[in-house]
């Protein structure tokens, strides 16, 4: 979840740096009207707000999907993803590795975790 927040913050920062008016200047406004100013305001809104809205929509979709998966009782382990310890245990149980290599793998995992 922390990685998702970091990625979202990075994407948001990149989108915010692009918040500049990109539409060409509008027609000159008659005295007392704000035609050109309104044009620039709409340009800035479309450049800044639309990407942020799209990002918010994508983040919301990811959060809803994760919520629904957890609500159904699914986790990474039930989807086929296992921790390194579990993989070592499964390989040892299936006879792919011997006891010596199993212990060596567990020691390596313990060193990385500390």
C-alpha positions as CSV (number, residue, x, y, z in Angstrom):
1,X,0.0,0.0,0.0
2,X,2.9,2.3,0.8
3,X,4.3,1.8,-2.7
4,X,0.9,2.7,-4.2
5,X,0.9,5.9,-2.3
6,X,4.4,6.8,-3.4
7,X,3.6,6.0,-7.0
8,X,0.5,8.1,-6.8
9,X,2.3,11.0,-5.3
10,X,5.0,10.8,-8.1
11,X,2.4,10.7,-10.8
12,X,0.5,13.6,-9.2
13,X,3.7,15.7,-9.0
14,X,4.5,15.0,-12.7
15,X,0.9,16.0,-13.7
16,X,1.1,19.2,-11.6
17,X,4.3,20.3,-13.3
18,X,2.5,20.2,-16.6
19,X,-0.3,22.6,-15.4
20,X,0.2,25.3,-17.9
21,X,-2.2,26.8,-20.4
22,X,-1.8,24.9,-23.7
23,X,-4.6,26.3,-25.8
24,X,-3.8,29.1,-28.2
25,X,-4.8,32.6,-27.2
26,X,-8.5,33.3,-27.8
27,X,-9.9,36.2,-29.7
28,X,-9.4,39.6,-28.2
29,X,-12.2,40.5,-25.9
30,X,-14.2,43.7,-26.3
31,X,-13.8,46.3,-23.6
32,X,-15.5,45.3,-20.4
33,X,-15.6,41.6,-21.2
34,X,-13.2,38.8,-20.1
35,X,-13.1,36.7,-23.2
36,X,-9.4,36.1,-23.3
37,X,-9.1,35.7,-19.6
38,X,-11.9,33.2,-19.5
39,X,-10.2,31.3,-22.4
40,X,-7.0,31.1,-20.3
41,X,-8.9,30.0,-17.2
42,X,-10.6,27.2,-19.1
43,X,-7.3,26.2,-20.7
44,X,-5.6,25.9,-17.3
45,X,-8.6,24.0,-15.8
46,X,-8.6,21.5,-18.6
47,X,-4.8,21.1,-18.4
48,X,-4.7,20.6,-14.6
49,X,-8.1,19.3,-13.5
50,X,-8.7,16.7,-16.2
51,X,-5.5,14.7,-15.5
52,X,-6.0,14.9,-11.7
53,X,-9.6,13.7,-12.2
54,X,-8.3,10.8,-14.3
55,X,-5.7,9.9,-11.7
56,X,-8.3,10.1,-8.9
57,X,-10.6,7.8,-10.9
58,X,-7.8,5.2,-11.4
59,X,-6.7,5.3,-7.8
60,X,-10.4,4.8,-6.7
61,X,-10.7,1.9,-9.1
62,X,-7.6,0.2,-7.6
63,X,-8.8,0.8,-4.0
64,X,-12.2,-0.6,-4.8
65,X,-10.7,-3.7,-6.5
66,X,-8.4,-4.4,-3.5
67,X,-11.3,-3.9,-1.1
68,X,-13.5,-6.3,-3.0
69,X,-10.8,-8.9,-3.2
70,X,-10.2,-8.7,0.6
71,X,-13.9,-8.8,1.3
72,X,-14.1,-12.1,-0.7
73,X,-11.3,-13.5,1.5
74,X,-8.7,-13.3,-1.2
75,X,-5.1,-12.4,-0.4
76,X,-1.8,-12.6,-2.2
77,X,-1.3,-16.1,-0.8
78,X,-4.6,-17.4,-2.0
79,X,-3.8,-15.9,-5.5
80,X,-0.7,-18.0,-5.7
81,X,1.9,-15.6,-4.2
82,X,3.9,-17.0,-1.4
83,X,6.6,-15.6,1.0
84,X,10.2,-16.8,0.5
85,X,9.8,-19.0,3.6
86,X,6.7,-20.7,2.2
87,X,8.4,-21.3,-1.2
88,X,11.4,-22.9,0.6
89,X,9.1,-25.0,2.7
90,X,7.1,-26.2,-0.3
91,X,10.3,-27.0,-2.3
92,X,11.6,-29.0,0.7
93,X,8.3,-30.8,1.2
94,X,8.2,-31.7,-2.5
95,X,11.8,-33.1,-2.4
96,X,13.2,-30.5,-4.8
97,X,15.9,-29.5,-2.2
98,X,17.6,-31.4,0.6
99,X,17.6,-30.5,4.3
100,X,21.0,-28.8,4.1
101,X,19.9,-26.5,1.3
102,X,16.6,-25.8,3.0
103,X,18.4,-24.7,6.2
104,X,20.8,-22.6,4.1
105,X,17.9,-20.8,2.4
106,X,16.2,-20.1,5.7
107,X,19.4,-18.7,7.1
108,X,19.7,-16.4,4.1
109,X,16.1,-15.2,4.5
110,X,16.7,-14.5,8.2
111,X,19.8,-12.5,7.3
112,X,17.9,-10.4,4.8
113,X,15.1,-9.7,7.2
114,X,17.4,-8.5,10.0
